[in-house]
Amino acid sequence: MVTFKATLTALRIRLSKITSTKSLLAGAISLLFCASAPLAFANNDLPDLGTAAVNTFSLEKETVYGDAYMRVIRSSAPMLNDPVLTQYLTELGNKLVAHATGVKTPFYFFLLRNDEINAFAFFGGHVGVHTGLFLNADNESQIASVLGHEITHVTQRHLARSLEAQNKSSTATIAGMLGAILLTIAAPQAGMAALATTQALATQAKINFTRLHEKEADRIGMQIMVDAGFDPNGASDFFAKLATRYRFTTKPPQMLLTHPLPESRITEARNRAAQYPHRYIPDNINFQLAKARIQVRFSNYSEEAALSLFDQQLKKKTYTFKDAALYGKALALFKAKRFSEAEDIIDALLKGDKSNLFYIDTKTDLLVQKDAFDQAITFLEAQHELKPSSQVINTNLAHVYIESGKASKSIPLLEELIFLDKQNQLPFFLLSDAYQKTGNKAMEHFVKAESMALGANYKGAIDQLNFAYRLSEEDPLQLARIEARIRQFKQAKSALEALQ
């Protein structure tokens, strides 16, 4: 955080001409872009960033700005803290990253609850995916094609390269235009309004530069997905599906606003896929389970519509996997409070696949719903023995411990989850509840502070730390720890205020 503050202070004078915005998000994003230098690279080769690229916008800066932007997203976007979907997306994303070249930062994949079709990537290896992408994809290869594309935006440092392409623009124009572009990636309606006020957007050269990025991301992204074992036709199939559905619409989905889809792009994707040897790639049931979960729990489907959807799939046998359709029906029955019917289906599914995390999570929900805490604990502790580091198992087990009056047993589980993933707010929420129920008020406030800081609410975090400080008078080590965090949060708060 000291580095973040120092960087912002050095940039403040250069950005003094930028018009202030009322939105913290717009202000934060605008400041992410503040440097320029020449760039040259060949269309069909990996980019040669040269020393100028490294010196003007280092990987360290990308990491710092990525962390800052992620905190603002948590405070302003509908992030989905679903452990099952998060673990599925993370494992899928990491499978692709393992086959990428030029990976210089850790990757972090997250979901936003939004029915619009979109995905985006930004500094620090952050890749955001809208739930609408799952709603509109037919198989896992189509999702993999989008993730491979976004991973390439990160590994090829397209945002940094965009900065360098603006070397002839003024500082204010660079910050305004590229800040608006990144805003457009995450929230196109707000971003397009910002772009409309930026003169530099109209320059054809800048539009062409963006198209070069898209071509490069398509090409390298397909290689990544093929190397990871996915069907290269997933890209062209998904492109064609979007093109057909939105060919005559006046309001295209968000993904087509940020990823233009001319006919040539579909043709290029088909031609590129044809260069790979043909092989049969079966779909993954976990993708269909994730899609069903999103359809029932995180979309605009009503209880009746969700139940009808899966009843029709089962009746007409239009499903890819029968078990996925049954799982969707069980979730719809749960949503309709028809718990015994839902449990019958989940129990049958578990008999066929005892280690499936989707089924385990829903079985836990059913047991908690009927206050069968001892049964839930026995069930989850057995799973924990088999998968001791599973985010899904440990989150569910911690939750059941808290609900059953055994909150103290949840604390080490939650601390381990936080250690493994410091960006996930859900374990912080649960840990705060655990400390509240064990009567440890000081730690309750301390953990709340950390959670608030993850959402860029530094004022609230400092207030919580002050409460914790007053409750920790007999613990000098804890007092020193709190004092250090207060200083850090004050620095971060001042840095964010400088963005407005």
N, C-alpha and C positions, 0 to 999 in steps of 0.2 A: 504493500500500500504506500510505503514511502516512495518507492519508484514511481508509482502512478501519480502521486502528488507532484513530485519533482518534474516529471514529464509534462504534466498539465501546466505547471507554472512557467516552464520554458516556452510553452506554446501560446500562452495567454495573450501576449503582445501581438503575435502574428495573427491571432484570430479576433482581435478587438473590433474589426470592421464587420464581423458577421452579425446580422440582425438577431437580436435575442428572440427566443421562442418561449411560449408559455408552457410548452410540453417538455418535461424532463427528458422523455425519450428522444424527441427531435434534437434537443440540445446535445444530449450525450452522443448521439450518432454523428452529428455534424462535426464534433471535435475529433472523432476517430480518424478523420482524413485531413492531413495537414502537411504533406510533403510531396515533392515532385522531383523527377529526374528523367533523363532520356531512357528509352527502351527500344530494343530491336530483337525480333525473334522470327524464325521461319515458321510458316504455317504447319509444316508436317514434322517439325522437330520439337523436342522438349525445349522450353524456353531457356535462354541464357540470360539470367538476370544481371549478371555482372556485379562488380563491386558497388556500383551506384545503388543498386536495389538493396543490397545488404546494409549499406550505410544509411540510406534514407529511411527505410522502414524495416527494422530488424525483427527477427522472430520474437525477441523479448518484448518489443512494443506490441506486436500482434497478440501475444499472450495477455499482456496487461489490458489492452483495449477489449479483447474478447471477453475477459472476466468482467470488466465494467459493463459491457453491453448485455451480458447474460444476466447480471443482477437487475438491470433495468427491465429486461424482458420478464423476469419473474414477478416484478411489481406491476406490470401493465398488461400482460398477455395471459390467456387462460391455459396455463401449463397443466398437463395431465400427470398427476402423481399416482399412477396406477402401477404397482410393483410388477404385475405379470406382463403388462404391455411394455413397460420400461425395460425389463430384462430381455424380453423377446427382441425388441428393437436394437438394444445394445449388442446382443449376441449376433444378430444379423449384420449390423454395421461393422462390428469388429472382424467378422469373417471376411468382409470385403476389404477392410483396411489392411488385413494381413497379406493381401495380394497386391497392394498399392506400392508404388515406388515414390521416393521423395517424402516419406512421412517423417516430419521433424517435430511434431507436437502430438500429445495424446488427443484422442478424439472423444467427444462427448455428444451422444445422441439423445434427443428429447422430443416429446410429443406435445403438440398444442391442440386443445379441443376446438376444432374448427372444421366445419363440413366442406369448406372450400378445398379444392385440389391445389396443394402447394407443398414445396419443400425448399429450404434455403440453408446456406452455409455462411459462416463468417469467421472472423479471426479466432485463433486459439483452438481450431479443430472442432468448433461447435456446429452441429448439424440439427436443424429443427425440421420436424415433419408434422404436417397437419393430419388429423384423423381422417379428413376427407380423401387423402391419398389412398388409404386402405379401403374406404368405402367404394372407390372407383376402380381399383386394381382387381384383376381377375386371378392373379397368381403371384407367387413370391418373386419370380424372375422380373416381373414388371416393377415391383417395389425395389428390387435390387438394382435395376437399371437407373432408377432415380437417385438412389443412394450413391451408386458408383459415380454418377455425374457430379453430385454435390461434394463427394470426397475429393474428386479431382479439382474442383474449385479451390479447395483448401491446400492440397499438396502442390498445386501449380501456382499458388499465391496470387490468384487472379485479382483480389482486392488491392494488394500491394502493387501489382502491375498496373492496375487502373490508375492508381495515384501517379505513377511515374509517367503515364501517357499524357498527363495533364500539365506537363512542364511549362507550357506556354500560357497557362491560365493564371489568373491572380489567385492569391491565397484564399480570399473570401469566396471566389467562384468555385475553387476546388472543394473547399469544405462544404459549401452549400450544395453543390451538385452531387458529390459522392455521398455526403451524409444523407441526402434525399434518396439516392439510389439504394443504400442499405436499408433505409426505412421502408422503401417500396418492397424490398424482398420480404420483409416480415409482415407488413401491413400495406398492401398496394393502394388502397383508397387514400389513406393519409399521405403515402409517399408520392403518388401521382400529383396530388395537390401541391406538395412541396416542389416537385420537379417543374411544375408549370411556371413557377416564379424564378426558375434558374435559366439564365440565358445560354449557358454553355451546353445544355441538353440538346439544343437544336442542331448542333454541329454534326454533320454526317460522319465525320471521321470517328467521333466518339461512339456513334451507334455501330459502326463497322467494327470498332475495337471490341465492343461487347459481343458481337456475333462471332468474332474470332475466338473469344473465350468459350462461347457455347459450343463451337465446333470442336475445340480442343477437349472440353469436358465430355462431349459425346464420344469422341474417339478413344480417349484414355479410359473413360468410365466403362465403356464396353469391354475393353481388354481386362479391366479389373474384374468385372462380373463373370466373364468367361473363365478366367483363371481361378475364380472362387467356386466354379462349378454350376453357374446359372446359364439359362438359355439366352444367347445373344439376341434372339428375336423378341425378347421381352421389351426392349426399348422401342423398336418399330411398332410392335403390337399396341403398346400403350400410347405412343404418339398418334397412331392411326385412329385409335378409339377416341382420343380427345379431339382430333381434327374433325371426325365425323359428327360427334355430339355437339360441338360448338361452332360448326362451320358458318352458320347463319345467325348466330346469336349476337346481340349488341352488347352483351355483358359477359365476356369470356371469364373463365376461372382465373384465380390469382396466378397459378403456375404459368398460364399463357401470357400474362402481363409481364412477367419477369423472365420467361423463357420462350421467346417467339417461336412459332411453329409453322414456318413456310413449308410448302410441298417438298422443296429440295431437302429439307432436314429429314423428312420421313424416308425419302428415297435413299439418301446417304446412309441412314440407319439400316435399311433393308440390304443395301449393297454391302455394307460393312459386315453385317451378320452372315451374309452368304459366303464370306471368305473363310469362315470357320467350319471345321468338319461338323457334319450333322450328327447329333446325338440326342437320345431321348432323355429329357430332364423331368422327372416326376415332380409334381407340386408337393409342397411341404404342408402337412396337416396343421402345423402350428400357425402358419399364415392364415389359414381358413378359420382357425379358432380365434386368432387375434381380430380378424375382420368381424366375426360373429359377435365378439365381446364389444367391439366398438359400435356395431349396429344397434345392439340392445341398450348398452349403458351410456354411450357417449355420442349419440346422434339425435336427430329429431324424431326418431320412430316412437310412436306411442306404444303403450303396453299391448293394445290390440293389434296394431300394425306389425310389431315385432313378432308376436306369436303367430300371426297369419303368415308372415314371410317364411318362417321355418316350417310351419305346418304344410305349406304349399310345396316347399322344397322336398319334404319327406314324402308327400303324397305323389308328386309327379317325378320324383327321383332326379331332380335337376341339380342336386348337390355335387360338389367335387369329392367330398368325404361325408359319408352318412354320419359319422361320429361328430363332425363339426356342426352339422345341421341339428343333431340332437343336443349338442352343447348350447347352441343358440336358443333352442326351444327351452332348455332348462333355465337359462338366464331370463328369458321372457316370462316364464312361469314364476320365477323368483320375483321379478319386477311386479307381477300381478298378485303377489302375496299368496300364490298357490305353492306353498313351500314343500309339502309332502310329495307332490307330483314332481317338483324339480329335484328333490333329493333322490327319488327313485331312479331318475335318469342319470344323475351324477354318480350314484353308487354303481350302476351298471357300467358306466364309462370307466370308472376307476378299476373295476374288475379286469377290464381289457388293457388298461395302461395305468398301473399304480403310481408311476412316478411323474405323470403329466402335471405340470405346474398349474395349468389352467383349471383342471379338474380339482386339484388339491385346494386351490384358492377358493373356489366356489363351494366345495364341501365345508371348508372352514366357515365361510359366511353362513351357511345353513345351520351349522352347529351353534354358532354364536347367536343366531336369530332365536333359537329355542333354548338359550341359556345352558347348553350342554357343554359347559366349559371344561370339565374334567375329561370328557371324551375328546374334545378338540385338542387339549394339551397332549394327551396320550398319542393322538393321531399325528400331530405336528412334531412332537419330540422324536418319534420314530423316523419321520422324514428328515429331521435335522441330523440324525445320526448318519444318514445316507448322503445328505447334501449340506454339510455344515456351513458352507459359505453362500448358500443360495439367498439372494435378496428376497425372493418371494416367501420362502419358508421362514426366514428369520423375522421378516416384517410381520407376517401373520402370527407367528408364535409370540412375538413381543406384544402385539395387540391383544391377543387372548390373555396373556399374563396380566396385562393392565386391567382388562375388563373383569377378570376373575378375582381381583383382589390380591394378586401376586406381583404387583408392579416392580418390586425390587429385583425380581428375576429377569425382567425385561431390559434393565439398564445395561448390562454387559453386551447383550445382543445388539441393542441400538447403538451403543458406542462403537462396536465393531462395524456396523453398517455405515456410520458416519466416517470412520477411519478409511473405509474402502471407497466411499463416494461422498466427498465433502460438498458436492453441489446439489445433492438431493435434499429437499426441505422436509420430506415426509418423516424420516427418522428423527429430525429435530422436533417436529410437532409431537410425535409420540413420546420422545424422551422428556419433553416438557411436562406432558401429562403424567408420566411415570414419577418424576420428581415431585409433582404436586400431590400425587396420591401417597407418596412415602413421607410427605411432610417436610421435604428439603426445599424450603422456599428460596434459599439463596441460589441453588443450582437451577431451580425452575426458571428464575428470572435470567440467569446467565445463559441458559440454552435458548430462551425466547429471544435474547439479544442476538445470538448467532443466527437464528432463523430470520430475524428482521433484517440483519445486515446482508444476508443472501438476496433479499428483495430490495436492496438499496435504501431501506428505511433506516438510515443511520441515526436520525434523531430519536426514533423509537427505541433503537438498540441501545443508545447511550442512556436513555431513561431507565431501561430495564437493568443495565449494569449498575446504575446508581442505587437502584433498589437492592440488587444483589450485594453491593458493597456494604450497605447499612446492615445487612443480615449476616455479614461474614466477619464481624469485628474480632472474633477469637481465632481466626485462621489467617496468620500473616502471609502464608504462601498464596492463599486464595485472593487476599487483598491485593497483593502484587500483580497477580494474574489479571485481575479486573482492571487495575489501574493501567496496565499495558494495553488492554483491549480498548479502554476508553480513549486513550491517546490515538490509537490506530483508527478507531471509528471517527474521531473528530477530524483527523487528517483526510479520511476518505469523504466525509461529509462536506468539507471545504472544497475538495476537488470536484465533487458533483455540482455543488452550488456554482462553481466557476463556469460550468457548462451552460447554465441557464441564461 
